């Protein structure tokens, strides 16, 4: 006679999604946790790929610093008015004055931590605010390590180490959580092994914190303690993860290395970071080959020549959050493309066009019934950076070309080849093959 209770226990023990749910609850005491799909094992990047991602950190910082200089010059009235208009036109007047006061009188720095998103590894299509997906990486790393894969120090530990070196003192964190609470709470709870957090650790008051992070600059500027935090910031006692200014959450910053007005401020190495990105104006746009083209002429091009993504470039969070206000112009008819471009040009705000940078790949993943299937879809590589360089890479896969994160998104973490190993039989205990593999791209 079959022991059904034992069979159910075995099924439950080999259920990776039940494991992830328990894992999330044990850390956050919340029933809201990881909701996507996973791969049977971590992905592998070649040593050369990993080294290239690490080596470009200084170039990314160069791009961020140059953009900050242009922004500061615009606020000081020292930049070309066309540049200043690009930066400041969508910011309410009272916030322009706040930006001017902050940038011209306080020690504003480039972002401490950030995440790049890449449809093809090595070409950055967006740079994201701190916090989002760091907890997802942390939980997946915990999951794979619990099943026998040796992946090195956890992301929260590496994050703490570089942050402590940056501050020169033990970090005390105030994270103003937003819609990513479930994931980022996981990261925060793990980081609390090494640092203290306001609202979690006893005795920590908001103004005790020396490191503040949030998902949008307006959250920082509009919080009740901003005036008092400025005093600590000015004295060098407080640091912001991303400074409370608009530019680092605007997609406009990616067109600046290519825009004829600002191109000479940026190096060729900076331009190599991104797919070609241009500003869309009522007069039209400048394409990758230097051709100046009107909107109607662009829309009349064959679809293979319209392989660009249209993206809102400004600071309005109601427009630029997540995958909103992103359109694949090659998927539209001539009429639909013209209607869209005329509509966005006729409204407030600036928009950019970015050369489509896509690929397909095949990846194995675990279905909800725990069988392993193969998905052919589009990847997105998210690279996590902090002081000194690369901290980790998270891979996501979907059949839709806008890979953003859903219940049908396949997620995993990536490690450089030669670093990862697994203990014999450990991964097999979950019913999955334990043979390392590379992602097959086409």
C-alpha positions as CSV (number, residue, x, y, z in Angstrom):
1,X,0.0,0.0,0.0
2,X,1.3,3.4,-1.0
3,X,2.0,5.8,1.8
4,X,0.1,8.8,0.4
5,X,1.2,11.1,3.3
6,X,4.9,10.3,2.5
7,X,4.3,10.8,-1.2
8,X,2.7,14.2,-0.6
9,X,5.6,15.1,1.7
10,X,8.1,14.2,-1.1
11,X,6.1,16.2,-3.6
12,X,6.1,19.2,-1.4
13,X,9.8,18.9,-0.6
14,X,10.6,18.9,-4.3
15,X,8.3,21.8,-5.2
16,X,10.6,24.7,-5.9
17,X,7.8,27.2,-5.8
18,X,6.6,26.1,-2.5
19,X,10.2,26.3,-1.3
20,X,10.5,29.9,-2.6
21,X,7.2,30.8,-0.8
22,X,8.4,29.4,2.5
23,X,11.8,31.0,2.0
24,X,10.1,34.4,1.5
25,X,7.9,34.0,4.5
26,X,10.7,33.0,6.8
27,X,12.6,36.2,5.9
28,X,9.8,38.8,5.6
29,X,6.8,37.2,7.5
30,X,4.7,38.1,4.4
31,X,2.7,35.8,2.2
32,X,3.6,38.0,-0.8
33,X,6.8,36.8,-2.3
34,X,8.4,35.5,-5.4
35,X,5.8,35.0,-8.1
36,X,7.7,34.4,-11.3
37,X,9.2,31.2,-12.8
38,X,12.7,30.0,-12.4
39,X,15.4,28.0,-14.2
40,X,16.6,24.7,-12.9
41,X,20.0,26.2,-12.3
42,X,21.8,29.5,-12.6
43,X,22.9,30.8,-15.9
44,X,26.6,31.1,-16.9
45,X,28.4,34.0,-18.5
46,X,31.8,33.6,-20.1
47,X,34.7,35.1,-18.2
48,X,35.1,37.6,-21.0
49,X,31.5,38.7,-20.8
50,X,31.8,39.2,-17.0
51,X,35.0,41.1,-17.3
52,X,33.5,43.4,-19.9
53,X,30.5,44.2,-17.7
54,X,32.9,44.9,-14.8
55,X,35.3,47.0,-16.8
56,X,32.7,49.4,-18.1
57,X,31.8,50.7,-14.6
58,X,34.1,53.6,-14.9
59,X,32.6,54.6,-18.3
60,X,29.1,54.5,-16.8
61,X,30.2,56.8,-14.0
62,X,31.8,59.1,-16.6
63,X,28.4,59.3,-18.4
64,X,26.6,60.0,-15.1
65,X,29.1,62.6,-14.0
66,X,29.0,64.5,-17.4
67,X,25.3,64.5,-17.3
68,X,25.4,66.0,-13.8
69,X,27.7,68.7,-14.9
70,X,25.4,69.7,-17.8
71,X,22.4,69.6,-15.4
72,X,24.3,71.9,-12.9
73,X,25.3,74.3,-15.7
74,X,21.7,74.4,-16.8
75,X,20.5,75.3,-13.3
76,X,23.2,78.0,-13.0
77,X,22.2,79.6,-16.3
78,X,25.6,78.7,-17.8
79,X,24.4,76.0,-20.3
80,X,23.0,76.4,-23.8
81,X,19.3,77.3,-23.2
82,X,18.3,74.4,-25.4
83,X,20.0,72.0,-23.0
84,X,18.4,73.7,-20.0
85,X,15.0,73.5,-21.6
86,X,15.5,69.8,-22.1
87,X,16.3,69.2,-18.4
88,X,14.0,71.6,-16.8
89,X,10.8,72.1,-18.8
90,X,8.8,69.4,-17.1
91,X,9.8,70.2,-13.6
92,X,7.3,72.4,-11.7
93,X,8.8,75.9,-10.9
94,X,9.1,75.3,-7.2
95,X,11.0,72.1,-7.9
96,X,13.3,73.9,-10.3
97,X,14.3,76.2,-7.4
98,X,14.7,73.2,-5.1
99,X,17.0,71.6,-7.7
100,X,19.0,74.8,-8.1
101,X,19.5,75.1,-4.4
102,X,20.4,71.5,-4.0
103,X,22.8,71.1,-6.9
104,X,24.6,74.4,-6.5
105,X,25.1,74.2,-2.7
106,X,25.3,70.6,-1.7
107,X,27.7,67.7,-2.3
108,X,25.6,66.1,-5.0
109,X,27.1,62.9,-6.3
110,X,26.3,60.4,-9.1
111,X,24.2,57.3,-8.0
112,X,25.9,55.1,-5.4
113,X,24.0,51.9,-6.5
114,X,22.1,51.4,-9.7
115,X,20.9,48.7,-12.1
116,X,21.3,48.5,-15.9
117,X,18.7,46.7,-18.1
118,X,20.0,45.2,-21.3
119,X,18.2,43.4,-24.1
120,X,21.6,42.3,-25.5
121,X,24.4,41.9,-23.0
122,X,26.7,45.0,-23.2
123,X,24.1,47.5,-24.6
124,X,22.3,49.4,-21.9
125,X,18.7,50.2,-22.8
126,X,17.8,51.7,-19.4
127,X,19.3,52.5,-16.0
128,X,17.0,51.9,-13.0
129,X,16.6,53.4,-9.6
130,X,18.1,51.6,-6.5
131,X,16.2,48.9,-4.8
132,X,14.1,47.2,-7.4
133,X,15.0,43.6,-8.2
134,X,17.8,43.5,-5.7
135,X,15.6,41.4,-3.4
136,X,14.7,39.1,-6.3
137,X,18.4,38.5,-6.9
138,X,19.0,37.9,-3.3
139,X,16.2,35.3,-3.0
140,X,17.2,33.5,-6.1
141,X,20.8,33.3,-4.9
142,X,19.5,31.9,-1.6
143,X,17.4,29.4,-3.4
144,X,20.2,28.1,-5.6
145,X,22.7,28.0,-2.8
146,X,20.2,26.0,-0.7
147,X,20.1,23.5,-3.5
148,X,23.8,22.9,-3.7
149,X,25.2,25.7,-6.0
150,X,28.1,27.6,-4.6
151,X,27.7,31.2,-5.7
152,X,29.9,33.2,-3.4
153,X,28.9,35.9,-0.9
154,X,25.2,36.9,-1.0
155,X,24.3,40.2,-2.7
156,X,23.3,41.8,0.5
157,X,26.7,41.0,2.1
158,X,28.6,42.4,-0.9
159,X,26.3,45.5,-0.9
160,X,27.0,46.1,2.8
161,X,30.8,45.7,2.3
162,X,31.1,48.3,-0.4
163,X,28.6,50.7,1.2
164,X,30.5,50.6,4.5
165,X,33.7,51.4,2.6
166,X,32.0,54.2,0.8
167,X,30.6,55.8,4.0
168,X,33.7,55.1,6.1
169,X,31.4,54.1,9.0
170,X,28.7,51.5,9.8
171,X,25.6,52.2,7.6
172,X,22.3,53.1,9.1
173,X,19.6,52.8,6.4
174,X,16.3,54.6,5.7
175,X,14.7,52.9,2.8
176,X,11.5,54.6,1.7
177,X,9.9,51.5,0.2
178,X,7.5,51.9,-2.7
179,X,5.6,49.3,-4.8
180,X,8.4,46.8,-4.7
181,X,8.0,46.2,-1.0
182,X,7.8,42.4,-1.1
183,X,11.0,41.9,-3.0
184,X,13.0,44.7,-1.4
185,X,11.9,43.8,2.1
186,X,13.6,40.5,1.5
187,X,16.8,42.3,0.7
188,X,16.5,44.6,3.6
189,X,15.9,41.8,6.1
190,X,18.9,39.9,4.8
191,X,21.1,43.1,5.0
192,X,20.0,43.6,8.6
193,X,22.5,40.9,9.5
194,X,25.2,43.6,8.9
195,X,23.5,47.0,9.1
196,X,20.7,48.7,10.9
197,X,17.4,50.0,9.3
198,X,15.0,52.6,10.5
199,X,11.6,51.1,11.3
200,X,13.1,47.6,11.7
201,X,15.8,47.9,14.3
202,X,15.1,49.1,17.8
203,X,16.3,52.5,18.7
204,X,17.0,53.8,15.2
205,X,15.3,57.1,14.5
206,X,15.0,58.6,11.0
207,X,17.6,61.3,11.5
208,X,20.1,58.7,12.8
209,X,20.3,57.3,9.3
210,X,23.4,58.1,7.2
211,X,22.2,56.5,4.0
212,X,18.8,57.1,2.4
213,X,17.3,55.4,-0.6
214,X,14.0,55.5,-2.5
215,X,12.5,54.5,-5.9
216,X,11.8,58.0,-7.1
217,X,13.4,61.4,-6.4
218,X,10.0,63.0,-5.5
219,X,9.7,60.7,-2.6
220,X,12.9,62.1,-1.2
221,X,12.2,65.8,-2.0
222,X,8.6,65.7,-0.6
223,X,9.3,63.8,2.6
224,X,8.8,65.8,5.8
225,X,12.4,65.4,6.9
226,X,14.1,66.7,3.7
227,X,15.0,70.1,5.1
228,X,16.7,68.6,8.2
229,X,18.3,65.9,6.1
230,X,19.9,68.6,3.9
231,X,21.8,69.9,7.0
232,X,23.3,66.4,7.6
233,X,24.0,66.0,3.9
234,X,25.8,69.4,3.7
235,X,27.9,68.4,6.7
236,X,28.9,65.1,5.1
237,X,27.0,63.0,7.7
238,X,24.4,61.7,5.2
239,X,24.4,60.2,1.7
240,X,21.7,59.6,-0.7
241,X,21.8,56.4,-2.8
242,X,20.5,58.4,-5.8
243,X,20.5,62.2,-5.2
244,X,17.0,63.8,-4.9
245,X,17.2,65.3,-8.4
246,X,15.3,64.3,-11.5
247,X,18.0,63.5,-14.1
248,X,18.9,60.0,-13.1
249,X,15.4,58.8,-13.6
250,X,14.9,60.4,-17.0
251,X,15.5,58.4,-20.2
252,X,16.6,61.7,-21.8
253,X,20.0,61.1,-20.4
254,X,20.6,58.3,-22.8
255,X,20.2,60.5,-25.9
256,X,22.7,63.1,-24.7
257,X,25.8,61.3,-25.9
258,X,24.3,61.3,-29.4
259,X,22.4,64.6,-29.5
260,X,24.3,67.1,-31.7
261,X,23.9,69.8,-29.1
262,X,25.6,67.7,-26.3
263,X,27.5,65.1,-28.2
264,X,30.9,66.7,-27.8
265,X,30.7,66.5,-24.1
266,X,30.8,62.7,-24.2
267,X,33.4,60.2,-25.2
268,X,33.1,57.5,-27.8
269,X,33.4,55.0,-25.0
270,X,30.2,56.4,-23.4
271,X,28.4,56.2,-26.7
272,X,29.4,52.5,-26.9
273,X,27.4,51.8,-23.8
274,X,24.0,52.4,-25.5
275,X,22.1,51.6,-28.6
276,X,21.8,54.7,-30.7
277,X,19.3,57.0,-29.0
278,X,17.9,60.3,-30.5
279,X,15.6,63.1,-29.5
280,X,12.2,63.2,-31.2
281,X,11.2,66.8,-32.1
282,X,8.4,68.4,-34.2
283,X,11.0,68.8,-36.9
284,X,11.8,65.1,-36.8
285,X,14.8,63.2,-35.7
286,X,18.4,62.4,-36.7
287,X,18.9,58.7,-37.5
288,X,21.8,56.5,-36.7
289,X,23.6,57.3,-40.0
290,X,23.2,61.0,-39.6
291,X,20.2,61.3,-41.8
292,X,17.8,64.1,-40.8
293,X,14.2,62.9,-41.4
294,X,10.8,64.3,-40.7
295,X,8.2,62.4,-38.7
296,X,6.1,61.7,-41.8
297,X,9.1,60.5,-43.7
298,X,10.2,58.2,-40.9
299,X,6.7,56.6,-40.6
300,X,6.8,56.0,-44.4
301,X,9.9,53.9,-44.1
302,X,9.7,50.1,-44.4
303,X,9.2,48.5,-41.0
304,X,12.7,47.0,-41.1
305,X,14.0,50.6,-41.1
306,X,11.7,51.6,-38.2
307,X,13.3,49.2,-35.8
308,X,13.3,51.7,-32.9
309,X,11.6,51.9,-29.5
310,X,9.9,55.2,-28.7
311,X,10.3,56.0,-25.0
312,X,9.0,58.9,-22.8
313,X,12.1,60.7,-21.7
314,X,11.0,63.0,-18.9
315,X,10.6,62.8,-15.1
316,X,6.9,62.2,-14.8
317,X,6.6,59.0,-12.8
318,X,3.0,58.4,-14.1
319,X,4.5,58.0,-17.6
320,X,7.9,56.5,-17.1
321,X,7.3,53.8,-14.5
322,X,8.1,50.3,-15.5
323,X,7.4,49.4,-19.1
324,X,4.9,52.2,-19.6
325,X,5.3,54.7,-22.5
326,X,7.5,52.3,-24.5
327,X,6.5,51.5,-28.1
328,X,8.0,49.3,-30.7
329,X,7.7,51.5,-33.9
330,X,8.5,48.6,-36.2
331,X,5.3,46.8,-35.0
332,X,3.1,49.7,-36.1
333,X,1.5,50.4,-39.5
334,X,2.5,53.7,-41.2
335,X,-0.7,55.3,-40.1
336,X,-0.5,54.1,-36.5
337,X,3.2,55.2,-36.3
338,X,2.3,58.6,-37.5
339,X,-0.7,59.0,-35.2
340,X,1.5,58.0,-32.2
341,X,4.4,60.3,-33.0
342,X,2.2,63.2,-33.7
343,X,0.3,62.6,-30.5
344,X,3.4,62.5,-28.3
345,X,5.0,65.5,-30.0
346,X,1.8,67.5,-29.7
347,X,1.7,66.8,-25.9
348,X,3.9,67.9,-23.0
349,X,7.3,66.3,-22.4
350,X,10.2,65.0,-24.4
351,X,10.5,61.6,-26.1
352,X,13.4,59.6,-27.4
353,X,13.8,56.9,-30.0
354,X,16.2,54.1,-29.3
355,X,17.5,51.7,-31.9
356,X,15.9,48.3,-31.2
357,X,18.4,46.0,-29.6
358,X,16.8,42.6,-29.3
359,X,17.6,38.9,-29.6
360,X,15.9,35.6,-28.9
361,X,17.3,32.7,-26.9
362,X,16.3,29.3,-25.6
363,X,16.2,28.7,-21.9
364,X,15.0,25.8,-19.8
365,X,12.6,26.6,-17.0
366,X,10.5,24.9,-14.3
367,X,6.8,24.9,-15.0
368,X,4.1,25.2,-12.3
369,X,3.6,21.4,-12.4
370,X,7.4,21.1,-11.8
371,X,8.2,19.7,-15.2
372,X,11.1,21.2,-17.1
373,X,10.2,22.9,-20.4
374,X,12.2,25.0,-22.9
375,X,11.2,28.6,-23.7
376,X,12.2,30.5,-26.8
377,X,11.9,34.1,-26.0
378,X,13.5,37.5,-25.4
379,X,16.1,38.0,-22.6
380,X,16.7,41.0,-20.4
381,X,19.9,41.2,-18.4
382,X,20.0,43.3,-15.3
383,X,23.4,44.2,-14.0
384,X,23.8,45.5,-10.4
385,X,26.5,48.0,-9.7
386,X,27.8,49.7,-6.6
387,X,31.0,51.6,-5.6
388,X,33.9,49.8,-7.3
389,X,31.9,47.9,-9.9
390,X,29.7,44.9,-10.8
391,X,27.9,43.1,-7.9
392,X,25.7,40.7,-9.8
393,X,23.6,39.9,-12.9
394,X,19.9,38.8,-13.0
395,X,18.5,37.3,-16.2
396,X,14.8,37.4,-17.2
397,X,13.1,35.8,-20.2
398,X,9.7,36.3,-21.8
399,X,8.0,35.5,-25.1
400,X,7.0,39.2,-25.4
401,X,9.7,41.7,-26.5
402,X,9.1,44.0,-23.4
403,X,10.6,41.9,-20.7
404,X,9.5,43.5,-17.4
405,X,8.4,40.9,-14.8
406,X,5.2,38.9,-14.5
407,X,4.0,35.6,-13.3
408,X,5.1,34.2,-16.7
409,X,8.6,35.7,-16.6
410,X,11.5,33.2,-16.2
411,X,14.1,34.5,-13.8
412,X,17.6,33.3,-12.8
413,X,20.9,34.7,-11.7
414,X,24.1,34.6,-13.8
415,X,27.6,33.8,-12.7
416,X,30.9,33.8,-14.5
417,X,32.0,30.4,-15.8
418,X,34.5,28.7,-13.5
419,X,33.0,30.3,-10.4
420,X,29.8,28.3,-9.8
421,X,29.8,24.7,-8.7
422,X,27.2,22.4,-7.1
423,X,27.5,19.7,-4.6
424,X,27.0,16.3,-6.0
425,X,23.4,15.2,-5.8
426,X,22.1,18.3,-4.1
427,X,20.4,19.8,-7.1
428,X,19.2,16.4,-8.1
429,X,17.2,16.2,-4.9
430,X,14.9,18.8,-6.4
431,X,14.3,16.7,-9.5
432,X,16.4,18.8,-11.8
433,X,19.6,18.1,-13.8
434,X,22.6,19.6,-12.2
435,X,24.7,20.0,-15.3
436,X,25.9,23.6,-15.8
437,X,24.8,25.1,-19.1
438,X,25.1,28.4,-21.1
439,X,22.2,30.3,-22.5
440,X,21.8,29.6,-26.2
441,X,21.3,32.9,-28.0
442,X,20.4,33.6,-31.6
